[in-house]
Amino acid sequence: MRHRVQFLKPTYTPNDYGEKEKTYTPQAETWAHIEYKESGSDESGEASRITSRIYCLVIIRFNSEINAEWRMTHNNEKFNIRTVLPDAKQMYMRLECEIDEPITSY
């Protein structure tokens, strides 16, 4: 594990209209192994734009607090956690993630 990553926990605060706004608060920082996987693409109806999605597999030491609502950052990139898979002995966790801000091509 050679990548330093930070996890962000969602917090909900009411805005001026009483609606809950989701913000992220830095929580845990740990070492991880990041392996980038195949990227996919979606075509939106808006001006026939093609949007690339980049997926990765992240392995960290087990942390029972981290779940799929959290986010992860590494080298100024934001990752949405899609799946959290702990191993049988609860020593490590596999996180299936997607980069939050997709690359858009026209």
Secondary structure, 3 states (H helix, E strand, C coil): CCEEEEEEEEEEEECCCCCEEEEEEEEEEEEEEEEEEEEEEEECCCCCCEEEEEEEEEEEECCCCCCCCCEEEECCEEEEEEEEEECCCCCEEEEEEEECCCEEEC
